Amino acid sequence: MNRSNLRLQRIERLRDEARRQNLDGVMIYSWRRGALGWFCGYSPGFVTNYGALWVPCEGEPLLGVRHPYEGDRARQESGLTVKTGVAPEQLLPASAHRIGWVGGDFSIDETPVSFLSAASTRQLELVDLKISVDEWRIVKAPDEVEALRRATVIGEIALKAAGITSQPGETDFSVAARVEAAARSAGAFRVSCLVGIGDGAVVTEAHGKVVGTTDAVGLEINLEADHAFIQTNGTLLPAAPLQHQVQALEACQAVRHTLLETLKPGTSVDQVVAAGDRHLSTLSLHNAKEYDFGHGVGADTPEHPRLVYGTRRKIETGMVLAVHVAVRRSQGETAFVGRSVLITETGAIDLL
């Protein structure tokens, strides 16, 4: 099934949900997050832009975008009727009284205050459907997996652009610029490279830190290509690495291998996290654990499931997750590794 047909199926599923809940239709709003692109193939892109998709229970969907000059791209990428220069509430028919609303996801709520104010003035009843949509996105269709695989290739190209070893004297600005340029050149629609330099460094936005002679460099690359979001993590050791740096990197790689061996359909997320934590403990690094062990990727990052305790979720065939391991100690073991994996009937395999 091609992705255009897949999006039409998603819209029909949304209509069915609206009918089930006696709604007049559903509005999907995106500023930076991926819900809009998942349903119609259009992402706003510009920081000052937004897009809103009105899906009535009966009749054709209508896509609205803020910037008039975005109309042609929106029509081409969505195949829908497009109105430009509009606020989301201006897409709603006067007869609408009870509507579904998707204004973000479990990670970020993008609902604009202006829309809530307009809805209140019109006495619209809003039914939040983002939890349902988040659930629909957990298991990937084959076309989604292939798009994520292509995005993962771009992530690897970007990571290789950082180099084989850390380069003394260069700044985190130049590392991030080199990585992001490579990703853009390879087809990324959006990319962000976070950098951490030296023992105990947090991987974050570049701020002018200079790589020292014995510094390792940690990287986190988040990118979108063709409405597929992935995350890639890596660590560049210095040309003559110190023993604790090698040990940190090898430990992260080994624990990630344990996670992949445990990620099987039917296994609980708690069991997966426990296996990783036990392995870190055997390496005397549990108190150096940084972040979680990963999360779903797809129309955006992060998605469900998150590899943390207490979610009551189980691993399912067709999930795609960024599985990563990081350790960080002040003046000690610091490393970060991670790639995207697909959950098959027999277990987890790297997308590449």
C-alpha positions in Angstrom: 0.0 0.0 0.0 1.4 3.4 -0.9 1.6 6.2 1.7 -1.1 8.2 0.1 -3.6 5.4 0.5 -2.3 4.8 4.0 -3.1 8.4 4.9 -6.6 8.1 3.4 -7.2 5.1 5.7 -6.1 7.1 8.7 -8.5 9.9 7.9 -11.3 7.3 7.5 -10.4 5.9 10.9 -10.6 9.4 12.3 -14.1 9.8 10.8 -15.1 6.5 12.3 -13.9 7.6 15.7 -15.8 10.9 15.3 -19.0 9.1 14.5 -18.5 6.8 17.4 -18.3 9.7 19.8 -21.0 11.7 18.1 -18.7 14.5 17.0 -19.2 16.9 14.1 -15.7 16.2 12.9 -12.0 16.3 14.1 -9.4 19.1 13.9 -5.7 18.2 13.7 -3.3 21.0 14.5 0.5 21.0 14.1 3.1 23.6 14.6 6.3 21.5 14.8 5.0 18.0 15.9 4.2 15.2 13.4 0.4 14.6 13.7 -0.6 16.7 10.7 2.0 15.1 8.4 0.9 11.6 9.6 -2.6 12.2 8.4 -2.2 14.3 5.3 1.5 14.4 4.2 2.1 18.1 4.9 4.4 19.5 7.6 4.3 23.3 8.3 8.1 23.6 8.3 8.6 27.3 9.0 8.8 28.2 12.7 6.1 30.9 12.3 3.9 28.6 10.3 1.2 26.1 11.4 -1.2 23.8 9.7 -4.7 22.6 10.7 -6.8 19.8 9.1 -10.5 19.8 9.5 -12.0 16.3 8.9 -15.8 16.4 8.9 -17.8 13.2 9.5 -19.3 13.8 6.0 -17.6 15.6 3.1 -14.1 16.4 2.1 -11.3 17.3 4.5 -10.0 20.9 4.4 -6.4 21.9 5.1 -5.6 25.3 6.4 -2.1 26.9 6.6 -1.0 30.2 8.1 1.2 31.5 5.3 -0.3 32.2 1.9 2.9 31.4 0.1 2.7 27.8 1.6 -0.5 27.1 -0.4 1.1 25.4 -3.4 3.3 23.2 -1.3 0.5 22.2 1.0 -1.8 21.3 -2.0 1.0 19.3 -3.7 2.0 17.3 -0.6 -1.5 16.7 0.8 -3.6 16.4 -2.4 -6.3 18.3 -0.4 -8.3 21.5 -0.8 -6.2 24.2 1.0 -7.1 27.5 2.5 -4.3 29.9 3.3 -3.9 32.8 5.7 -6.4 31.3 8.1 -6.6 30.5 11.8 -7.7 27.0 12.7 -11.1 28.0 14.0 -11.9 29.6 10.6 -12.0 26.1 9.0 -14.9 25.1 11.1 -18.4 25.2 9.7 -20.9 27.3 11.6 -22.9 24.2 12.4 -20.0 22.6 14.3 -20.7 22.3 18.1 -18.8 19.2 19.3 -15.5 18.4 17.7 -12.5 16.2 18.2 -9.2 17.9 18.8 -5.6 16.6 18.2 -3.2 19.4 19.1 0.0 17.5 19.8 0.9 14.2 21.4 1.8 12.7 24.8 5.1 14.5 24.7 4.1 18.1 23.7 0.7 19.8 23.7 0.7 22.4 20.9 -2.8 23.6 21.4 -2.8 27.4 20.8 -4.5 29.6 23.5 -6.1 31.6 20.6 -8.0 28.5 19.5 -9.2 27.7 23.0 -10.4 31.2 23.3 -12.2 31.1 20.0 -13.7 27.7 20.9 -15.0 29.1 24.2 -16.5 32.1 22.5 -18.3 29.8 20.1 -19.3 27.5 22.9 -17.6 24.6 21.1 -17.2 21.3 23.0 -13.7 19.9 22.5 -13.0 16.2 22.8 -9.3 15.5 23.1 -8.4 12.6 20.7 -4.6 12.8 20.9 -4.4 9.8 23.2 -6.2 7.7 20.7 -4.0 8.9 17.8 -0.9 8.3 19.8 -2.0 4.7 20.2 -2.7 4.3 16.5 0.8 5.3 15.7 2.5 2.7 17.9 2.7 -0.2 15.3 4.1 0.8 12.0 2.8 -0.1 8.5 5.4 -1.6 6.1 5.6 1.8 4.2 6.3 3.6 7.4 9.1 1.1 8.3 10.7 1.7 4.9 10.5 5.5 5.4 12.1 5.1 8.8 14.8 2.9 7.3 15.6 5.6 4.7 15.7 8.2 7.5 18.1 6.0 9.4 20.4 5.9 6.4 20.5 9.7 6.5 21.2 9.5 10.2 24.2 7.3 9.6 25.5 9.6 6.9 25.2 12.5 9.3 27.0 10.6 12.1 29.8 9.7 9.8 30.2 13.3 8.9 31.2 14.0 12.5 34.4 11.9 12.0 36.0 8.8 13.3 37.7 10.4 16.3 37.2 13.7 18.2 39.2 16.6 16.8 41.1 18.7 19.4 40.7 22.4 18.9 37.3 22.4 17.1 34.1 23.7 18.7 30.8 22.0 19.2 29.5 24.6 16.7 31.6 23.1 13.9 30.7 19.5 14.8 27.0 20.3 14.8 27.2 22.3 11.6 29.1 19.5 9.8 26.5 16.9 11.0 23.5 18.9 10.1 24.8 19.9 6.7 25.4 16.3 5.8 21.9 15.3 6.9 20.3 18.2 4.9 22.4 17.3 1.9 21.2 13.7 2.1 17.5 14.7 2.2 16.6 15.6 5.8 13.7 18.0 6.0 14.6 18.9 9.6 17.6 18.0 11.7 19.1 18.9 15.1 22.5 17.8 16.4 23.2 17.9 20.1 26.8 17.7 21.3 28.5 16.9 24.6 32.3 17.4 24.9 34.4 15.8 27.6 33.9 13.6 30.7 30.7 14.3 32.5 29.3 16.4 29.7 25.5 16.5 29.0 24.6 16.1 25.3 22.9 19.5 24.5 22.8 22.4 22.1 26.2 23.7 20.9 27.4 26.6 22.9 31.0 27.1 22.0 32.8 24.4 23.9 36.2 23.5 22.5 37.3 19.9 22.1 40.4 19.1 24.3 43.2 16.7 23.4 41.7 13.9 25.5 38.0 14.7 25.2 35.4 12.3 23.8 32.4 13.8 22.0 28.9 12.6 22.5 26.3 13.1 19.8 22.5 13.0 19.5 21.0 13.4 16.0 17.3 13.9 15.6 16.0 14.3 12.1 12.9 14.1 9.9 12.9 12.9 6.3 9.7 12.2 4.3 7.6 12.4 7.5 9.8 9.8 9.3 11.6 10.9 12.5 14.6 9.0 13.8 17.2 9.4 16.4 20.9 8.4 16.2 23.4 8.5 19.0 27.2 8.1 18.9 30.4 8.8 20.8 33.7 9.9 19.2 36.7 8.9 21.2 40.0 10.8 21.0 42.7 9.4 18.8 44.5 8.0 21.9 41.5 7.2 24.2 41.8 6.8 27.9 41.0 3.5 29.4 37.8 4.7 31.1 36.5 6.2 27.9 36.9 2.9 26.0 35.2 1.1 28.9 32.3 3.5 28.9 31.7 3.1 25.2 32.0 -0.7 25.3 29.7 -0.8 28.3 27.0 1.2 26.5 27.3 -1.1 23.4 27.1 -4.2 25.6 24.0 -3.1 27.5 22.3 -2.0 24.3 22.9 -5.6 22.9 21.2 -6.9 26.1 18.2 -4.7 25.4 17.9 -5.9 21.8 18.0 -9.5 23.0 15.2 -8.8 25.4 13.0 -6.8 23.1 10.7 -9.5 21.9 6.9 -9.4 21.2 5.0 -10.0 24.4 7.8 -9.0 26.7 6.8 -6.1 29.1 8.6 -2.8 28.9 9.4 -3.2 32.6 11.2 -6.5 31.8 13.3 -4.9 29.1 14.3 -2.0 31.3 15.1 -4.3 34.2 17.4 -6.4 31.9 19.3 -3.2 30.9 19.6 -2.0 34.5 20.9 -5.4 35.7 23.6 -5.3 33.0 24.6 -1.8 34.0 24.8 -3.0 37.7 27.1 -5.8 36.8 29.4 -3.2 35.2 29.2 -1.0 38.3 27.6 1.7 36.2 24.0 1.8 37.3 24.4 5.0 39.2 25.9 6.5 36.1 22.9 5.8 33.9 21.8 8.8 31.9 18.3 9.3 30.3 16.1 6.3 29.6 16.8 3.3 27.3 14.8 4.7 24.4 11.4 5.3 22.9 9.3 4.8 19.9 10.0 6.8 16.7 7.8 7.4 13.7 5.8 10.5 12.8 7.8 12.2 15.5 10.2 11.5 18.4 9.5 10.4 21.1 6.5 8.2 20.6 5.2 5.3 22.6 6.5 3.0 23.9 9.0 4.7 26.2 11.6 2.3 27.7 10.9 3.3 31.3 9.3 1.6 34.3 5.6 1.7 35.0 4.1 2.1 31.5 2.3 -1.2 31.7 3.0 -1.7 28.0 4.3 -4.8 26.2 6.5 -5.0 23.1 4.6 -5.6 19.9 5.6 -6.8 16.4 5.8 -3.8 14.1 7.1 -1.3 16.7 10.1 0.9 15.7 12.2 2.2 18.6 15.3 4.3 19.1 17.2 2.1 21.6 20.0 3.9 23.3 22.2 3.7 26.3 24.1 6.5 28.0 26.3 6.7 31.0 27.8 9.9 32.5 30.0 10.5 35.5 31.7 13.8 36.4 35.4 13.3 35.4 34.6 9.7 34.6 32.9 7.2 32.3 30.7 9.1 29.7 29.4 7.7 26.5 26.2 7.5 24.4 25.2 5.0 21.7 21.9 4.4 20.0 20.1 3.3 16.8 16.6 2.6 15.6 15.3 -1.0 15.6 12.3 -2.8 14.2 10.4 -5.4 16.4 9.8 -8.5 14.3 8.1 -11.7 15.3 11.3 -13.1 16.6 12.8 -10.0 18.2 14.5 -6.7 17.6 16.7 -6.0 14.5 18.6 -2.8 13.7 16.9 -1.0 10.8 20.2 -1.0 9.0 
